[in-house]
Amino acid sequence: MTITSQAAVRRRDALTGYAFLAPFFIIYVTFLVYPFFKGLWISLYDWELAGDYREFIGLLNYQDLWTDPVFWRTVGNTLLFVVMTVPAMTALALVLALAVFGQGRFKGILRSIFFMSSVFSVSVVTLIWSMVLSADNGLLVPLFRMIGVSPINSLGHPTLAMPSIVLTTLWWGVGLPMALFLAALSQIPSELYEAAELDHAGRFTVLRSITLPSIRHTVLLVLVLQIVAQFQIFGQTHLMTQGGPANRTRTIVQYIYETSFRDWQVGYATAMSFGLFVLMLGFTMLQLWLGRKGDE
C-alpha cells in the first residue's frame, strides 16, 4: 500500500469517527456548552424575566451576591444539608447493599422494596412525609400520645426542620446508591471470600480488608454523585417548609427560583447559579483528589 493510499485510509477513518461523534457533540454543545456561556452572559446584565429591560452592569451582580446575607444563609443551609445527607446516604446505601446482597427470594423482595422509593416523584415523597411528620394528624401522633408526649411539629421547629428533610431525602434517594453498591459487590471475586473463610477471618476483617478496598471506586462515585445531587436540593424544602422556619431550610436553588420567578431578577439569579456551580465543582474536585490520594 502506497503512502498516498494510507493517508486516504486515515482520512476516511477520521471522517468516520467524526461522523459518529457529531450527534453527541451537537447535543453536548446545544444543551450544555451554549447554555453555560449564555448564562454567564446573562449574569452580567440587570435582566428582568418579564419585559425587555436589559442593562449591562458587568460584575455588579456578583458584587451584590458577595454582600447578600440571605444568599450566604442559604449557602450555610445547603452546606449543612449536604454534610448531613451525603455521608449518611452513602453509609446507609452500603449497609443495605451488604444486607440484601446474595441469592434468595426474600433478599430479592427486599431489594425491590428499598429501590421502590427512588421511582417516586418529589411531590409524592414530600406529601407522604408531610403526612407522617404532621403534628395534627400525622402517623406519629398516636405514638407520641402513647408515651405521654405532646406531638412535635418537626417541620416547623427551628432545630428539627432540617433533620426532617434529611430523613425524607434518605428514604427517597437510597435506592440508586444501593443499586450501585450491589453491582460493585457482585464484581468481587468469590475466591477472595473463600480464602478469607479458610483463614477464619471475621466479618469485620473481611469487610475492612476485602469488601471496602474492592469497591472503593464505587464509594467515590456514590460520594461524587450525592454531592452533586444534594447541592441541588429544591423540591423537599420548597414543598415541605417553604424555606422556613425563619429561613432555616431555605437552600441556594430555592433562593435562585424565588429570585428569578418571583422577583423576576434573572441576571442576579444566574449569578447565584454560577456561585452554586463553583461550590459544587470545588467539593467534587476535593472528593476526587481525596479519592486519588487514597488509591496512592
N, C-alpha and C positions, 0 to 999 in steps of 0.2 A: 504494500500500500504506500503510495507516494505521500510526501509531506502535505501537498495540497488537499488530497482526499482526507487525510487525518484531520486537518484543520476544519474541513467541511463537516466531518462527523462530529467534532467537538462543538461546532456552532449549532448543529442540529440538535445535539443533546442538551445544550444550554437553552436553546429556544423551547424545547420540550419541557424542561424543568421550569422555566419562567411561565409557560402556559399553565402548568399545574399549580404554580404558586399564585397566579394572577387573581383567581376568585377570592382566596383568603386575604391577599394583600389589599384588594379593593374594599372588602368588608372591614378589614382592620383600620384602614385609613379613614373610611367613611364614618364608622361608629366609635372609634377611639382617638385616633390622631387628630382629625379635624375638630371634634368637639372639645378636645383638650385645649388646643390653641384658640378656638373660638371663645371658650370660657375665660382663658387668660386675657383675651382682648376685651371681653365684656367687663371683667373685673377692674379695668382701667377707666370705666365710664360711670357717671351717675345715670343709671339706666332704669327707667320705670317700666314695670310689667305692662301696664295699660297706657296707651298713647304713644306718641312719637318722641317724647322728651329723652334726649341722649346728649350728655355733655362730657367731654373728655376731661378727667380730673387727675390722670396719672396714678400715682401711688397713694392718693388720699384715702381710698377705701381701706387699704392696708394700714395706714396710719391710724384711722379711726378704729380699726379692728384691734390694734395693739393697746388702745386705751379704753376698750369697751368692757366694763365689769361683767355684764351679762354673758358675753362671749366666754370670758375666762371662767365664769361659774359653770357654763355648760362644758367647757373643756375638763374642769375638775370632776364634774359628774360623770362624763364619759369615761375618763381615765379610771375612776372608781369602779364603774360598771365593768370595764374591761378586766381590771385586776381581780375583781370578784368572780367573773364569769369564766375567763379563758382557762386558768388552772383547774377550776372545779369541773368545767366541761370536759377537759382532756382526761383528768383523773377518773371521773365518773364513766366516761365512754370506755376507757381501758378496763376498768373493773367489770363493767357489764360484758364487754367482749370476752374477757377471761372466763366469766361465769357461764356464758352461753355458748362458748366455743366447743366444738366437737359434734359427734353424731348423736342422734336421738330425736324422737318426735317432740318430746317436751321442750328440749332446747330450741328446736326449730320454731315452736309456738312462741317461746319467749323472745326469740329474735324478731319475729314478726310484730309482737306486741310493742317492744321497745322502739322499733323503727317506725311504727304506725303514726306516732305523734308528729313525725317530721313532714308528713304529707299534708297536714292541716294548714290552712291559711292563718295569717296572723290575727285576722278578725275573729276566727273561731277560737283560737287559743286564748286570746285575751278575754273573750266572752266567758269561756269555761272558767278561767282562773278568777275573773271578777266575781263570778257566782260563788266560787269556792271561798274566796277571801272576804266576801261581804260580811259586814258586822251586823246587818239587819236580819237577813235570812240565808246566810251562806251555809255551805255544807259543814263548816267547822263550828258553827254556833252551838249545836247540841253537845259537841264535845266540851266546849268551854263551860256550858251550863252544868254538865255532868260533874265536872271537877270544881264547880263553885266559883268560876272566874268570869268576870264580865267580858263579853266578846270585844275583840280589839279590831278597830278599823285600820288594818295594816297599810292599806293603800293611801290612807290619809294621815298616817303617822310619819313625822319627820325622819325618824330613825329607821322604821321598818319598811318604808315605801320602796327604797332601792333594793333591799334584800328580797322583797316580794317579787319585784320584776326580774331579779336574777333567778329566783326559783322558777318562775314561769318560763324563762328562756332556757334553763337547763332541761326542763321537762319537754319543751318543744324541740330543741335542737340536738339532743344527744344521739339521735338515731344515725345521722350521717357519719360523725366521727367513730361511732361504734362499728359501723359497717366497714370503714377504712381499717380499723384495727383488726377486725375479723379477717379481712383479706390479707393483711400482713401476717397474722398468726398462722394462716393456712400455708404460707410460703416457708415457714421454718422447717428444716429437715427433721423428720421424726427420729433419725439416728441420734441426734443430739440429746433428745429426751431419753432415749433408750440407754445411752451411755451414762447419763446422769442417774438413771434408776439403778444401773449396775453398781454405781459408786455410792448408792444410798444417800444421794443428795436430797436435802429437804426442799419443800415447796418454795420457801423464801430464797434459798440458794439458787434454785432453778430459775426463778423469776429474775433475780439480780444478775446471774451470770450467763443465762441463755436467752430468755424471752426479751427482756428490755434491750440488750445490745443488738439483738436481731431485728427489732422493729424501731430502732432509733430514728431512722429516716422518716418513717410514718408518723412518729411522735412529732418530729419537726414540722412535717406537712400539716398535721392537725393543728398545731400551735399557730402556724402562719395563717391558715385558713380561718381559724377562730379569731385571731387578732383583726384581720381584715373585715370579717363579718360583724363582730361585736362593736367595732368602732362606728359602724353604720346603723346602730340601733335607732329605730324610729317608731315603728308600729306599736310596740308594747307600751312605751311611755306616752305616746300620743293618745292611745285609746284607753289606757287604764288609769292614768293620773293626770293627763294633760300638762305634764311638766311639774305638777305640784307634789307635795305641798311646799309653798314658798320657794319654788324653783329648785327643789332638792332633786328632782328627777328629770329636769329639762336637759336634753342632750344636744350635741352640736347639730346633728341632722334635723332635729325638731326645730331648733332656732333658725337654721337655714330655711326650712319650709315656711316658718312663720314670717321671716323677713321677706321672703320672695313672694309668697302667695297671699299673705295678709297685709303686709306693709308695702308691697309692690316694689321693693328696692332690690332689683335683680342684680345690679352691679355689686352692691355690698354683700348680698347672699353668695354670689360667685366668689368673692374674695374669701369668705368664710369657708367655702368648699375647698379652695386651694390650701387654706390653713389645715383643714381636716386631712387633705391629701398628704401634706408634709408630715403630719403626725403619724398617719398610717404607714407611710414609706419609712420613716425613721424607726418605728418599732419593728416593722417587718425586717429591715436590714439588720437591726440589732439581733433579732432572733436567728436570722440566717448566719450571722457572724458567730454567735454563740454555738450554733449547731456545727459549724465547721471547726471551731476550736475543740468541741467535744470529740469530733472524728479524729483530730490530730492527737 
